[in-house]
Amino acid sequence: MRPFHHLLANNLVANVTNFTVWFAVTFWVYLETRSVFATGMIAGLYLVLTAGLAFWLGSIVDHHRKKRVMMGSSAASLAFYIAGLGLLLTTPEAAMQRVAGVELWAFIGLVMLGVIAGNIRAIALPTLVTVLVPEDRRDRANGLVGMITGIGFLTTSVISGFLVARTGMQGTLVFALALTAAAFVHLRFIGVDEPLPEPPADENGKPGRRRVDLAGTLRVVGAVPGLFALILFATFNNFLGGVFMALMDAYGLSLMRVEHWGLMWGAVSTGFILSGLVIARTGLGSSPLRTLMIVNLIAWGGAAVFTLQPWIWLLFAGTFLWMFLGPFAEAAAHTTLQKVVPFERQGRVFGFAQSVEQAASPLTAFLIGPLTQFLVIPFMSEGGAGAAAIGDWFGTGPARGIALVFTVSGLVGIVATLLAFNSPQYRRLSEVYARGVVE
C-alpha cells in the first residue's frame, strides 16, 4: 500500500495545480469581462475536451505503464502552461478584456489543454487501485482517492481566489509551473509494481497494433448487464451538472468578493475530505449501487433548495452537501467498474465512461450561459413574467435568474434518480456486481 499512498500524495499535488489553474482562469475571465456567457463557454470548452479525449486517454492508460503515463501527463501540462504564460506576457491587457478577442480565447485554450492533460491521472489512478489494493479494500481506497480530490479543492479554491486578487493569471501560472515540475520529479522516484501491458493479438495470435479499439470496449461494456444504464445515468447527472459548472462562479461572485468566494470554496471542500475519511473507514456497504442512488437523491434535493433565497449561509450549506456526497457517488461507480470489468480493459472502460458522461455537460454548459443571460435573467428581472409571478418571495434580478436555473435542475435530478432506482437495469447490475468480473 505504500506506493499507493505515494501516488495519492503525487496526485494531490497535480490536482492542486490543475484545479488552481481551472478555478483561477474562470475567476479571472469573469472579473475581466463580467460575462456569464464567457464563463459558460469556459466550462463548455473544458467539458468538450474532456469528453472528446477521455476514451483516447483511456487507451493510452491500457497500452502503457500507468506511472509512465502519469509522468507524461505532468510533462504535457508543463508545456501548455509555459505557452499560456508566454502568450499572456506578450499580449496587451486590453486585448485580454474583449470577450470576442482571439487572444483571450487562445490563452484560455492553452491553459485548459494543460488542465485536460492532467485528466489522464483520473483514469490511471483507479486502474492502479485494482493493481495495488486487495478487492475487499478497494471501496475504502476509492474513498481516499475522493478525499485527495477534496483536499485539492480545499487548497485550490483559497489559493485561486488570492492569486487572482493579488497577482492575476501571471502569478497563477508561475505557481502552476513550480508544482507541476515538483510532481514530475517526485513521481520519478515512486516504485510501482505493475504488470507490463501485453500487446493485443491479431487474428493469427501474433502481437498486433495498439489501438483505441472502441468496438472491443463496447463489447466489454455490453457484456455486463446494466452497465450501459449506469453510464447513461451518470451522463444524465452530468447533463444537469453542467448547469453548476457554467453558473456557480457567477452566482457566488454576485453575492461576495472573489477572496471571500475562494475562502468559502475552501470551507465547503472539507466535505470532500470528511466523506473520503468516512468511506475509508466504513466502506460503501454491500451494494455500492444502492449507495449511489441514495446519495444522488439527497444531493439533488439539496440542489433544489440551496438558492431559494440569496443567503450566503444557505449557499454554503448546499454546496457543502454537494461536496460531501460527491465522493460517495464516484467511489461507488469506480468500485463497481473495478469488480465487473477485466483489468486489461479498465483504462478504456473508465475513459469511455468519462467520454460519454461528459458529452452531455458541454451541451448544457454551452447552452445554459446564453439561455441564462438572454432568457432567464430577463425573465426574473423587473418587468419580467417570472419576477411578477414569484418575485415577491423568490427575489428579482440577474442573480435570482441564475438561482431559478439551479432550483429547476435539482427537481429534474430528483425525478431522474427515482426512475433509475426503480429500473430493471439497476437490479440486473446489482446482481452482476455480487457475482464478480464478466469475462
DRENLUM-427104 format. One record per residue (C-alpha): x, y, z; residue in three letters; residue number from 1. Coordinates in steps of 0.2 Angstrom, whole numbers, plus 5000, padded with zeros to 4 digits. Layout:
REM residues N
@u=X v=Y w=Z rest=ALA nr=NUM
...
REM end
This chain:
REM residues 439
@u=5000 v=5000 w=5000 rest=MET nr=1
@u=5015 v=5012 w=5002 rest=ARG nr=2
@u=5017 v=5015 w=4983 rest=PRO nr=3
@u=4998 v=5019 w=4983 rest=PHE nr=4
@u=4999 v=5032 w=4996 rest=HIS nr=5
@u=5014 v=5040 w=4987 rest=HIS nr=6
@u=5004 v=5040 w=4972 rest=LEU nr=7
@u=4989 v=5048 w=4981 rest=LEU nr=8
@u=5001 v=5062 w=4988 rest=ALA nr=9
@u=5008 v=5065 w=4970 rest=ASN nr=10
@u=4990 v=5066 w=4963 rest=ASN nr=11
@u=4986 v=5078 w=4977 rest=LEU nr=12
@u=5000 v=5090 w=4970 rest=VAL nr=13
@u=4994 v=5088 w=4952 rest=ALA nr=14
@u=4976 v=5091 w=4957 rest=ASN nr=15
@u=4980 v=5107 w=4967 rest=VAL nr=16
@u=4990 v=5113 w=4952 rest=THR nr=17
@u=4976 v=5109 w=4939 rest=ASN nr=18
@u=4962 v=5114 w=4949 rest=PHE nr=19
@u=4970 v=5131 w=4954 rest=THR nr=20
@u=4973 v=5135 w=4936 rest=VAL nr=21
@u=4955 v=5130 w=4931 rest=TRP nr=22
@u=4947 v=5140 w=4945 rest=PHE nr=23
@u=4958 v=5155 w=4943 rest=ALA nr=24
@u=4955 v=5156 w=4924 rest=VAL nr=25
@u=4936 v=5156 w=4927 rest=THR nr=26
@u=4938 v=5169 w=4941 rest=PHE nr=27
@u=4949 v=5180 w=4931 rest=TRP nr=28
@u=4939 v=5180 w=4915 rest=VAL nr=29
@u=4923 v=5184 w=4924 rest=TYR nr=30
@u=4931 v=5198 w=4933 rest=LEU nr=31
@u=4940 v=5205 w=4917 rest=GLU nr=32
@u=4924 v=5204 w=4906 rest=THR nr=33
@u=4909 v=5202 w=4919 rest=ARG nr=34
@u=4902 v=5190 w=4906 rest=SER nr=35
@u=4891 v=5175 w=4911 rest=VAL nr=36
@u=4892 v=5170 w=4893 rest=PHE nr=37
@u=4911 v=5169 w=4894 rest=ALA nr=38
@u=4912 v=5158 w=4910 rest=THR nr=39
@u=4899 v=5147 w=4902 rest=GLY nr=40
@u=4910 v=5145 w=4887 rest=MET nr=41
@u=4925 v=5141 w=4898 rest=ILE nr=42
@u=4915 v=5127 w=4906 rest=ALA nr=43
@u=4909 v=5120 w=4889 rest=GLY nr=44
@u=4927 v=5121 w=4882 rest=LEU nr=45
@u=4933 v=5110 w=4897 rest=TYR nr=46
@u=4919 v=5098 w=4895 rest=LEU nr=47
@u=4921 v=5096 w=4876 rest=VAL nr=48
@u=4939 v=5092 w=4878 rest=LEU nr=49
@u=4936 v=5080 w=4892 rest=THR nr=50
@u=4923 v=5071 w=4883 rest=ALA nr=51
@u=4932 v=5071 w=4866 rest=GLY nr=52
@u=4949 v=5065 w=4873 rest=LEU nr=53
@u=4944 v=5054 w=4888 rest=ALA nr=54
@u=4942 v=5037 w=4878 rest=PHE nr=55
@u=4959 v=5041 w=4869 rest=TRP nr=56
@u=4967 v=5044 w=4885 rest=LEU nr=57
@u=4960 v=5028 w=4892 rest=GLY nr=58
@u=4968 v=5018 w=4878 rest=SER nr=59
@u=4985 v=5026 w=4882 rest=ILE nr=60
@u=4982 v=5020 w=4900 rest=VAL nr=61
@u=4979 v=5002 w=4895 rest=ASP nr=62
@u=4993 v=5002 w=4882 rest=HIS nr=63
@u=5007 v=5009 w=4894 rest=HIS nr=64
@u=5013 v=5008 w=4911 rest=ARG nr=65
@u=5002 v=5019 w=4922 rest=LYS nr=66
@u=5017 v=5028 w=4931 rest=LYS nr=67
@u=5024 v=5032 w=4914 rest=ARG nr=68
@u=5008 v=5039 w=4908 rest=VAL nr=69
@u=5006 v=5050 w=4924 rest=MET nr=70
@u=5023 v=5057 w=4921 rest=MET nr=71
@u=5019 v=5061 w=4903 rest=GLY nr=72
@u=5003 v=5070 w=4909 rest=SER nr=73
@u=5014 v=5082 w=4920 rest=SER nr=74
@u=5026 v=5085 w=4906 rest=ALA nr=75
@u=5012 v=5090 w=4894 rest=ALA nr=76
@u=5004 v=5101 w=4907 rest=SER nr=77
@u=5021 v=5110 w=4910 rest=LEU nr=78
@u=5022 v=5113 w=4891 rest=ALA nr=79
@u=5005 v=5121 w=4889 rest=PHE nr=80
@u=5007 v=5132 w=4905 rest=TYR nr=81
@u=5023 v=5138 w=4898 rest=ILE nr=82
@u=5015 v=5143 w=4882 rest=ALA nr=83
@u=5000 v=5151 w=4890 rest=GLY nr=84
@u=5011 v=5161 w=4901 rest=LEU nr=85
@u=5021 v=5167 w=4886 rest=GLY nr=86
@u=5005 v=5172 w=4877 rest=LEU nr=87
@u=4999 v=5182 w=4892 rest=LEU nr=88
@u=5015 v=5191 w=4895 rest=LEU nr=89
@u=5016 v=5197 w=4876 rest=THR nr=90
@u=4998 v=5202 w=4874 rest=THR nr=91
@u=4991 v=5219 w=4878 rest=PRO nr=92
@u=4980 v=5219 w=4893 rest=GLU nr=93
@u=4966 v=5227 w=4884 rest=ALA nr=94
@u=4965 v=5213 w=4871 rest=ALA nr=95
@u=4963 v=5201 w=4886 rest=MET nr=96
@u=4947 v=5210 w=4891 rest=GLN nr=97
@u=4937 v=5208 w=4875 rest=ARG nr=98
@u=4926 v=5193 w=4875 rest=VAL nr=99
@u=4926 v=5192 w=4856 rest=ALA nr=100
@u=4945 v=5194 w=4856 rest=GLY nr=101
@u=4956 v=5180 w=4848 rest=VAL nr=102
@u=4970 v=5182 w=4860 rest=GLU nr=103
@u=4958 v=5179 w=4876 rest=LEU nr=104
@u=4952 v=5163 w=4869 rest=TRP nr=105
@u=4969 v=5157 w=4863 rest=ALA nr=106
@u=4975 v=5160 w=4880 rest=PHE nr=107
@u=4960 v=5150 w=4888 rest=ILE nr=108
@u=4963 v=5136 w=4876 rest=GLY nr=109
@u=4981 v=5134 w=4880 rest=LEU nr=110
@u=4978 v=5134 w=4899 rest=VAL nr=111
@u=4963 v=5122 w=4898 rest=MET nr=112
@u=4974 v=5110 w=4887 rest=LEU nr=113
@u=4986 v=5110 w=4902 rest=GLY nr=114
@u=4972 v=5106 w=4914 rest=VAL nr=115
@u=4965 v=5092 w=4902 rest=ILE nr=116
@u=4982 v=5084 w=4901 rest=ALA nr=117
@u=4981 v=5081 w=4919 rest=GLY nr=118
@u=4964 v=5072 w=4917 rest=ASN nr=119
@u=4973 v=5056 w=4912 rest=ILE nr=120
@u=4978 v=5054 w=4930 rest=ARG nr=121
@u=4959 v=5052 w=4934 rest=ALA nr=122
@u=4959 v=5037 w=4923 rest=ILE nr=123
@u=4976 v=5029 w=4928 rest=ALA nr=124
@u=4973 v=5030 w=4947 rest=LEU nr=125
@u=4958 v=5019 w=4948 rest=PRO nr=126
@u=4966 v=5006 w=4937 rest=THR nr=127
@u=4981 v=5006 w=4950 rest=LEU nr=128
@u=4969 v=5004 w=4964 rest=VAL nr=129
@u=4964 v=4987 w=4955 rest=THR nr=130
@u=4983 v=4983 w=4955 rest=VAL nr=131
@u=4989 v=4989 w=4972 rest=LEU nr=132
@u=4974 v=4986 w=4983 rest=VAL nr=133
@u=4965 v=4970 w=4988 rest=PRO nr=134
@u=4947 v=4968 w=4982 rest=GLU nr=135
@u=4939 v=4969 w=4999 rest=ASP nr=136
@u=4948 v=4986 w=5002 rest=ARG nr=137
@u=4945 v=4995 w=4986 rest=ARG nr=138
@u=4930 v=5004 w=4991 rest=ASP nr=139
@u=4940 v=5012 w=5005 rest=ARG nr=140
@u=4954 v=5015 w=4994 rest=ALA nr=141
@u=4942 v=5024 w=4982 rest=ASN nr=142
@u=4936 v=5034 w=4997 rest=GLY nr=143
@u=4954 v=5040 w=4999 rest=LEU nr=144
@u=4955 v=5045 w=4981 rest=VAL nr=145
@u=4940 v=5056 w=4984 rest=GLY nr=146
@u=4947 v=5063 w=4999 rest=MET nr=147
@u=4963 v=5068 w=4989 rest=ILE nr=148
@u=4951 v=5077 w=4977 rest=THR nr=149
@u=4943 v=5086 w=4991 rest=GLY nr=150
@u=4960 v=5092 w=4999 rest=ILE nr=151
@u=4964 v=5098 w=4981 rest=GLY nr=152
@u=4948 v=5108 w=4980 rest=PHE nr=153
@u=4950 v=5114 w=4998 rest=LEU nr=154
@u=4968 v=5122 w=4995 rest=THR nr=155
@u=4964 v=5126 w=4977 rest=THR nr=156
@u=4949 v=5137 w=4980 rest=SER nr=157
@u=4958 v=5148 w=4993 rest=VAL nr=158
@u=4974 v=5149 w=4983 rest=ILE nr=159
@u=4965 v=5153 w=4967 rest=SER nr=160
@u=4955 v=5167 w=4975 rest=GLY nr=161
@u=4970 v=5176 w=4982 rest=PHE nr=162
@u=4981 v=5173 w=4967 rest=LEU nr=163
@u=4969 v=5181 w=4956 rest=VAL nr=164
@u=4966 v=5195 w=4968 rest=ALA nr=165
@u=4985 v=5199 w=4971 rest=ARG nr=166
@u=4994 v=5193 w=4955 rest=THR nr=167
@u=4982 v=5189 w=4942 rest=GLY nr=168
@u=4985 v=5175 w=4930 rest=MET nr=169
@u=5004 v=5178 w=4929 rest=GLN nr=170
@u=5006 v=5173 w=4947 rest=GLY nr=171
@u=4994 v=5158 w=4945 rest=THR nr=172
@u=5004 v=5151 w=4930 rest=LEU nr=173
@u=5021 v=5153 w=4939 rest=VAL nr=174
@u=5013 v=5144 w=4954 rest=PHE nr=175
@u=5007 v=5130 w=4942 rest=ALA nr=176
@u=5024 v=5128 w=4934 rest=LEU nr=177
@u=5033 v=5125 w=4950 rest=ALA nr=178
@u=5020 v=5112 w=4957 rest=LEU nr=179
@u=5019 v=5103 w=4940 rest=THR nr=180
@u=5038 v=5101 w=4940 rest=ALA nr=181
@u=5038 v=5095 w=4958 rest=ALA nr=182
@u=5025 v=5082 w=4954 rest=ALA nr=183
@u=5035 v=5076 w=4939 rest=PHE nr=184
@u=5051 v=5074 w=4949 rest=VAL nr=185
@u=5043 v=5066 w=4964 rest=HIS nr=186
@u=5034 v=5053 w=4953 rest=LEU nr=187
@u=5051 v=5048 w=4945 rest=ARG nr=188
@u=5056 v=5040 w=4962 rest=PHE nr=189
@u=5040 v=5031 w=4966 rest=ILE nr=190
@u=5042 v=5012 w=4964 rest=GLY nr=191
@u=5026 v=5004 w=4956 rest=VAL nr=192
@u=5025 v=4985 w=4954 rest=ASP nr=193
@u=5013 v=4985 w=4939 rest=GLU nr=194
@u=5012 v=4972 w=4925 rest=PRO nr=195
@u=5019 v=4976 w=4908 rest=LEU nr=196
@u=5004 v=4979 w=4897 rest=PRO nr=197
@u=5003 v=4965 w=4884 rest=GLU nr=198
@u=5001 v=4970 w=4866 rest=PRO nr=199
@u=4984 v=4965 w=4858 rest=PRO nr=200
@u=4984 v=4949 w=4847 rest=ALA nr=201
@u=4978 v=4949 w=4829 rest=ASP nr=202
@u=4968 v=4935 w=4821 rest=GLU nr=203
@u=4983 v=4924 w=4820 rest=ASN nr=204
@u=4988 v=4926 w=4838 rest=GLY nr=205
@u=5003 v=4937 w=4834 rest=LYS nr=206
@u=5006 v=4954 w=4843 rest=PRO nr=207
@u=4995 v=4967 w=4834 rest=GLY nr=208
@u=4995 v=4986 w=4834 rest=ARG nr=209
@u=4990 v=4995 w=4849 rest=ARG nr=210
@u=4974 v=5005 w=4845 rest=ARG nr=211
@u=4959 v=5013 w=4853 rest=VAL nr=212
@u=4948 v=4999 w=4849 rest=ASP nr=213
@u=4931 v=5007 w=4853 rest=LEU nr=214
@u=4922 v=4991 w=4846 rest=ALA nr=215
@u=4930 v=4980 w=4859 rest=GLY nr=216
@u=4927 v=4991 w=4873 rest=THR nr=217
@u=4908 v=4992 w=4868 rest=LEU nr=218
@u=4908 v=4973 w=4869 rest=ARG nr=219
@u=4915 v=4973 w=4886 rest=VAL nr=220
@u=4903 v=4986 w=4892 rest=VAL nr=221
@u=4888 v=4977 w=4883 rest=GLY nr=222
@u=4893 v=4961 w=4891 rest=ALA nr=223
@u=4889 v=4967 w=4908 rest=VAL nr=224
@u=4870 v=4969 w=4911 rest=PRO nr=225
@u=4865 v=4986 w=4917 rest=GLY nr=226
@u=4882 v=4994 w=4914 rest=LEU nr=227
@u=4877 v=5004 w=4899 rest=PHE nr=228
@u=4862 v=5010 w=4910 rest=ALA nr=229
@u=4874 v=5015 w=4924 rest=LEU nr=230
@u=4884 v=5026 w=4912 rest=ILE nr=231
@u=4869 v=5034 w=4904 rest=LEU nr=232
@u=4863 v=5038 w=4922 rest=PHE nr=233
@u=4879 v=5046 w=4926 rest=ALA nr=234
@u=4878 v=5055 w=4909 rest=THR nr=235
@u=4861 v=5062 w=4913 rest=PHE nr=236
@u=4868 v=5068 w=4930 rest=ASN nr=237
@u=4882 v=5077 w=4921 rest=ASN nr=238
@u=4869 v=5085 w=4909 rest=PHE nr=239
@u=4862 v=5093 w=4924 rest=LEU nr=240
@u=4879 v=5096 w=4932 rest=GLY nr=241
@u=4884 v=5106 w=4918 rest=GLY nr=242
@u=4872 v=5120 w=4925 rest=VAL nr=243
@u=4883 v=5121 w=4941 rest=PHE nr=244
@u=4899 v=5122 w=4931 rest=MET nr=245
@u=4893 v=5136 w=4920 rest=ALA nr=246
@u=4884 v=5146 w=4933 rest=LEU nr=247
@u=4891 v=5143 w=4950 rest=MET nr=248
@u=4905 v=5155 w=4950 rest=ASP nr=249
@u=4894 v=5169 w=4943 rest=ALA nr=250
@u=4881 v=5166 w=4956 rest=TYR nr=251
@u=4894 v=5166 w=4970 rest=GLY nr=252
@u=4903 v=5181 w=4964 rest=LEU nr=253
@u=4886 v=5190 w=4963 rest=SER nr=254
@u=4885 v=5188 w=4982 rest=LEU nr=255
@u=4903 v=5191 w=4988 rest=MET nr=256
@u=4920 v=5197 w=4984 rest=ARG nr=257
@u=4932 v=5185 w=4975 rest=VAL nr=258
@u=4943 v=5182 w=4990 rest=GLU nr=259
@u=4928 v=5178 w=5001 rest=HIS nr=260
@u=4921 v=5166 w=4987 rest=TRP nr=261
@u=4938 v=5157 w=4986 rest=GLY nr=262
@u=4938 v=5155 w=5005 rest=LEU nr=263
@u=4920 v=5149 w=5005 rest=MET nr=264
@u=4925 v=5135 w=4992 rest=TRP nr=265
@u=4939 v=5131 w=5003 rest=GLY nr=266
@u=4927 v=5128 w=5018 rest=ALA nr=267
@u=4914 v=5118 w=5009 rest=VAL nr=268
@u=4928 v=5107 w=5001 rest=SER nr=269
@u=4931 v=5100 w=5018 rest=THR nr=270
@u=4915 v=5090 w=5014 rest=GLY nr=271
@u=4926 v=5080 w=5001 rest=PHE nr=272
@u=4939 v=5076 w=5015 rest=ILE nr=273
@u=4926 v=5071 w=5028 rest=LEU nr=274
@u=4917 v=5060 w=5016 rest=SER nr=275
@u=4933 v=5052 w=5010 rest=GLY nr=276
@u=4938 v=5048 w=5028 rest=LEU nr=277
@u=4920 v=5041 w=5031 rest=VAL nr=278
@u=4922 v=5029 w=5016 rest=ILE nr=279
@u=4940 v=5024 w=5020 rest=ALA nr=280
@u=4934 v=5019 w=5037 rest=ARG nr=281
@u=4917 v=5011 w=5034 rest=THR nr=282
@u=4916 v=5007 w=5015 rest=GLY nr=283
@u=4901 v=5008 w=5004 rest=LEU nr=284
@u=4891 v=4994 w=5011 rest=GLY nr=285
@u=4887 v=4978 w=5002 rest=SER nr=286
@u=4878 v=4987 w=4987 rest=SER nr=287
@u=4888 v=5002 w=4981 rest=PRO nr=288
@u=4875 v=5004 w=4968 rest=LEU nr=289
@u=4861 v=5007 w=4981 rest=ARG nr=290
@u=4873 v=5019 w=4990 rest=THR nr=291
@u=4875 v=5028 w=4973 rest=LEU nr=292
@u=4856 v=5031 w=4971 rest=MET nr=293
@u=4853 v=5036 w=4989 rest=ILE nr=294
@u=4867 v=5050 w=4988 rest=VAL nr=295
@u=4860 v=5056 w=4972 rest=ASN nr=296
@u=4843 v=5058 w=4979 rest=LEU nr=297
@u=4850 v=5068 w=4994 rest=ILE nr=298
@u=4862 v=5078 w=4983 rest=ALA nr=299
@u=4848 v=5084 w=4970 rest=TRP nr=300
@u=4836 v=5088 w=4985 rest=GLY nr=301
@u=4849 v=5100 w=4991 rest=GLY nr=302
@u=4852 v=5107 w=4974 rest=ALA nr=303
@u=4834 v=5111 w=4973 rest=ALA nr=304
@u=4834 v=5122 w=4988 rest=VAL nr=305
@u=4851 v=5130 w=4991 rest=PHE nr=306
@u=4847 v=5145 w=4980 rest=THR nr=307
@u=4829 v=5148 w=4985 rest=LEU nr=308
@u=4835 v=5164 w=4994 rest=GLN nr=309
@u=4850 v=5174 w=4991 rest=PRO nr=310
@u=4858 v=5169 w=5008 rest=TRP nr=311
@u=4876 v=5165 w=5009 rest=ILE nr=312
@u=4874 v=5153 w=5023 rest=TRP nr=313
@u=4861 v=5143 w=5013 rest=LEU nr=314
@u=4873 v=5143 w=4998 rest=LEU nr=315
@u=4887 v=5137 w=5010 rest=PHE nr=316
@u=4876 v=5123 w=5016 rest=ALA nr=317
@u=4870 v=5117 w=4999 rest=GLY nr=318
@u=4887 v=5117 w=4991 rest=THR nr=319
@u=4894 v=5108 w=5007 rest=PHE nr=320
@u=4881 v=5094 w=5005 rest=LEU nr=321
@u=4885 v=5093 w=4986 rest=TRP nr=322
@u=4904 v=5091 w=4990 rest=MET nr=323
@u=4901 v=5079 w=5004 rest=PHE nr=324
@u=4891 v=5067 w=4994 rest=LEU nr=325
@u=4901 v=5068 w=4978 rest=GLY nr=326
@u=4915 v=5056 w=4983 rest=PRO nr=327
@u=4902 v=5043 w=4988 rest=PHE nr=328
@u=4894 v=5043 w=4971 rest=ALA nr=329
@u=4912 v=5042 w=4962 rest=GLU nr=330
@u=4918 v=5029 w=4974 rest=ALA nr=331
@u=4903 v=5018 w=4971 rest=ALA nr=332
@u=4904 v=5019 w=4952 rest=ALA nr=333
@u=4923 v=5016 w=4952 rest=HIS nr=334
@u=4921 v=5001 w=4964 rest=THR nr=335
@u=4908 v=4993 w=4953 rest=THR nr=336
@u=4918 v=4995 w=4937 rest=LEU nr=337
@u=4934 v=4988 w=4946 rest=GLN nr=338
@u=4925 v=4972 w=4950 rest=LYS nr=339
@u=4915 v=4969 w=4934 rest=VAL nr=340
@u=4927 v=4974 w=4921 rest=VAL nr=341
@u=4944 v=4965 w=4917 rest=PRO nr=342
@u=4959 v=4974 w=4922 rest=PHE nr=343
@u=4967 v=4975 w=4904 rest=GLU nr=344
@u=4951 v=4984 w=4898 rest=ARG nr=345
@u=4949 v=4996 w=4913 rest=GLN nr=346
@u=4958 v=5011 w=4906 rest=GLY nr=347
@u=4947 v=5011 w=4891 rest=ARG nr=348
@u=4931 v=5007 w=4900 rest=VAL nr=349
@u=4935 v=5021 w=4913 rest=PHE nr=350
@u=4939 v=5033 w=4898 rest=GLY nr=351
@u=4924 v=5028 w=4888 rest=PHE nr=352
@u=4913 v=5031 w=4903 rest=ALA nr=353
@u=4921 v=5048 w=4906 rest=GLN nr=354
@u=4919 v=5052 w=4887 rest=SER nr=355
@u=4900 v=5048 w=4887 rest=VAL nr=356
@u=4896 v=5055 w=4904 rest=GLU nr=357
@u=4905 v=5071 w=4900 rest=GLN nr=358
@u=4897 v=5073 w=4882 rest=ALA nr=359
@u=4881 v=5079 w=4890 rest=ALA nr=360
@u=4889 v=5093 w=4900 rest=SER nr=361
@u=4896 v=5103 w=4886 rest=PRO nr=362
@u=4879 v=5104 w=4878 rest=LEU nr=363
@u=4872 v=5111 w=4895 rest=THR nr=364
@u=4887 v=5122 w=4898 rest=ALA nr=365
@u=4886 v=5130 w=4880 rest=PHE nr=366
@u=4868 v=5132 w=4881 rest=LEU nr=367
@u=4865 v=5137 w=4899 rest=ILE nr=368
@u=4876 v=5153 w=4899 rest=GLY nr=369
@u=4867 v=5161 w=4884 rest=PRO nr=370
@u=4850 v=5155 w=4889 rest=LEU nr=371
@u=4853 v=5161 w=4907 rest=THR nr=372
@u=4860 v=5178 w=4901 rest=GLN nr=373
@u=4847 v=5182 w=4887 rest=PHE nr=374
@u=4831 v=5172 w=4893 rest=LEU nr=375
@u=4831 v=5168 w=4912 rest=VAL nr=376
@u=4839 v=5184 w=4919 rest=ILE nr=377
@u=4826 v=5195 w=4909 rest=PRO nr=378
@u=4813 v=5183 w=4915 rest=PHE nr=379
@u=4817 v=5186 w=4933 rest=MET nr=380
@u=4822 v=5205 w=4931 rest=SER nr=381
@u=4810 v=5219 w=4935 rest=GLU nr=382
@u=4796 v=5219 w=4922 rest=GLY nr=383
@u=4798 v=5200 w=4918 rest=GLY nr=384
@u=4785 v=5187 w=4919 rest=ALA nr=385
@u=4795 v=5177 w=4932 rest=GLY nr=386
@u=4798 v=5192 w=4943 rest=ALA nr=387
@u=4779 v=5196 w=4943 rest=ALA nr=388
@u=4774 v=5178 w=4947 rest=ALA nr=389
@u=4787 v=5173 w=4960 rest=ILE nr=390
@u=4797 v=5189 w=4963 rest=GLY nr=391
@u=4789 v=5193 w=4980 rest=ASP nr=392
@u=4796 v=5178 w=4989 rest=TRP nr=393
@u=4810 v=5172 w=4977 rest=PHE nr=394
@u=4818 v=5189 w=4973 rest=GLY nr=395
@u=4821 v=5198 w=4957 rest=THR nr=396
@u=4837 v=5202 w=4947 rest=GLY nr=397
@u=4851 v=5193 w=4937 rest=PRO nr=398
@u=4857 v=5183 w=4952 rest=ALA nr=399
@u=4839 v=5177 w=4955 rest=ARG nr=400
@u=4838 v=5171 w=4937 rest=GLY nr=401
@u=4853 v=5161 w=4940 rest=ILE nr=402
@u=4846 v=5154 w=4956 rest=ALA nr=403
@u=4830 v=5149 w=4947 rest=LEU nr=404
@u=4840 v=5138 w=4935 rest=VAL nr=405
@u=4848 v=5129 w=4950 rest=PHE nr=406
@u=4831 v=5125 w=4958 rest=THR nr=407
@u=4824 v=5118 w=4942 rest=VAL nr=408
@u=4839 v=5107 w=4939 rest=SER nr=409
@u=4838 v=5100 w=4956 rest=GLY nr=410
@u=4820 v=5095 w=4954 rest=LEU nr=411
@u=4823 v=5087 w=4937 rest=VAL nr=412
@u=4838 v=5077 w=4946 rest=GLY nr=413
@u=4826 v=5070 w=4959 rest=ILE nr=414
@u=4814 v=5063 w=4946 rest=VAL nr=415
@u=4828 v=5055 w=4936 rest=ALA nr=416
@u=4836 v=5047 w=4951 rest=THR nr=417
@u=4819 v=5040 w=4957 rest=LEU nr=418
@u=4816 v=5032 w=4940 rest=LEU nr=419
@u=4834 v=5025 w=4939 rest=ALA nr=420
@u=4832 v=5017 w=4957 rest=PHE nr=421
@u=4816 v=5008 w=4952 rest=ASN nr=422
@u=4823 v=5002 w=4935 rest=SER nr=423
@u=4826 v=4983 w=4930 rest=PRO nr=424
@u=4844 v=4989 w=4924 rest=GLN nr=425
@u=4848 v=4994 w=4942 rest=TYR nr=426
@u=4843 v=4977 w=4948 rest=ARG nr=427
@u=4852 v=4967 w=4935 rest=ARG nr=428
@u=4869 v=4977 w=4938 rest=LEU nr=429
@u=4867 v=4974 w=4956 rest=SER nr=430
@u=4866 v=4955 w=4953 rest=GLU nr=431
@u=4881 v=4956 w=4942 rest=VAL nr=432
@u=4891 v=4965 w=4955 rest=TYR nr=433
@u=4888 v=4952 w=4968 rest=ALA nr=434
@u=4895 v=4938 w=4956 rest=ARG nr=435
@u=4911 v=4947 w=4950 rest=GLY nr=436
@u=4921 v=4950 w=4934 rest=VAL nr=437
@u=4912 v=4947 w=4917 rest=VAL nr=438
@u=4925 v=4939 w=4905 rest=GLU nr=439
REM end
